[in-house]
Amino acid sequence: MGTSTNYPGLAAIALHEMGAVGVAGAERCTAVLDAQAPPKPQLQVHTSGTTGAPKHVGFSFDMVAKYIVGQNVSAVAGEQTEATPVLLTFPLGNISGIYSVLPTMLQRRRAVLLNRFTLDGWRDFVRRFQPEMPGLPPGAVGMVLDAGIPPEELACVKMILTGAAPLDPPIQRAFEARYGIPILLSYGATEFGGPVTAMTPELYAQFGNTKLGTVGQPFAGARLRAVDAETGLVLPAGQEGLLEVSAPRIGEHWIRTTDIGVVDADGFIFLRGRADGAIVRGDFKLLPEVIERALCLHPAVAAAAVVGVADRRLGQVPAAAVQLKLGVPAPTSAELEQHLRYHVYATHIPTKWHFVDALPRNNSFKISLPDVKALFVQSA
């Protein structure tokens, strides 16, 4: 053991939106620490729960510099670029914010800042700066369709980049058919240190829309595989299972996720849903994504979120929160039930319904499932 000493001046700081405050009781470090092993500063980022319950993941400064900043800064720091400004909507406390804000700052790129994503703000950005490959949250793709944005308004756009959450294939198909703009998806998580797969312009040029719905192939040395949930055995190409990820920026070990997916023969990854969100209705296990995709096939449904709510007899039953399209006759819950019976088993029919003007979303523009569940508690 080495000698011990104090390291004064260390502090715990809590970041909230645009504010920063010292954590009560931890404004200054008085702990006795090993002089031979001083604490290494880290970024602590809160996860969204891809691999399980949300938690904090620590990134060393070296990891951030090498893998997050280094792989995303194409220009030498300090050189001014005249490229199209970057639209920044994610906070720095989230992995997507780190990946977008830090490289932008080091490139000295111009940026347009939004407090949070809004469709009006995005449209204004596209009109003013005519970007060829703008980003768009998956949840906003359907919003573009519902808003009836004319194709000529997006004439400058060659491709749309998206990720951070699943995108329903029917919505992707409808968007690409209306606007003639391919959507390139990616897949990642805080636990992986960021994205691990992406559909790139080069891959799209090679495969076109034959891989509709894919989140692309692994990159930057990442490896992905599908395994059997019970045995843990690696599954052959094309067979659905739980995804496991090995990301070199984090380590060579395999990280078990709760994402259900398929790795096809060409190495493309397709997401099928979340295992941890399964609803057990009596003896039947239901995936909310199956019900949501079927609901979104209805011409009046803009978006849907399905959660499990407690039931004294069956344990759980599905409940659906539905956001309807503007300017379209609103269906009743009975009409939506009838629609679902053409697409899913009777066990998948929700027993509770809630119609909303907009589904609740978090700062990453993902649907907030706790808030969706709260809708049914409030209505009860």
VENBELTA-V467086 format. One record per backbone hydrogen bond with DSSP energy under -1.0 kcal/mol. CO is the residue of the C=O (numbers start at 0). NH is the residue of the N-H. Records with the same first field share a line. If there is no record, write none. Layout:
CO->NH ; NH
This chain:
2->34
4->32
9->28
11->22
13->20
15->18
18->15
20->13
22->25
25->11
32->4
33->36
42->58
44->56
49->257
54->46
56->44
58->42
59->63
60->64
61->65
62->66
63->68
64->69
68->71 ; 72
75->78
85->111
87->113
90->93
93->97
94->98
95->99
96->100
97->101
99->103
100->104
101->105
102->106
103->108
105->77
109->85
111->87
117->121
118->122
119->123
120->124
121->125
122->126
123->127
124->128
125->129
131->157 ; 158
133->160
136->139
137->140
139->143
140->144
141->145
142->146
143->148
144->147
149->152
150->153
151->154
153->156
159->183
160->135
167->171
168->172
169->173
170->174
171->175
172->176
173->177
174->178
175->179
181->159
183->161
184->198
186->195 ; 196
188->193
189->192
193->188
195->218
196->186
197->216
199->203
200->204
201->205
202->206
203->207
206->209
208->211
210->213
215->268
216->197
218->221
222->245
224->243
225->234
226->241
227->231
232->227
235->238
240->260
241->226
242->256
243->224
244->254
245->222
246->249 ; 250
254->244
257->274
258->242
259->271 ; 272
260->240
261->269
262->237
263->266
267->263
268->214
269->261
272->259
274->277
278->285
280->283
283->280
285->278
286->289 ; 290
287->291
288->292
289->293
290->294
291->295
293->296
294->297
297->300
299->324
302->322
304->320
306->318
308->316
310->314
313->281 ; 315
314->310
316->308
317->350
318->306
319->353
320->304
321->355
322->301 ; 302
331->335
332->336
333->337
334->338
335->339
336->340
338->341
339->342 ; 343
344->347
345->348
351->319
353->321
359->367
361->364
365->361
366->368
367->371
368->372
369->373
370->374
372->376
373->377
374->378
375->379
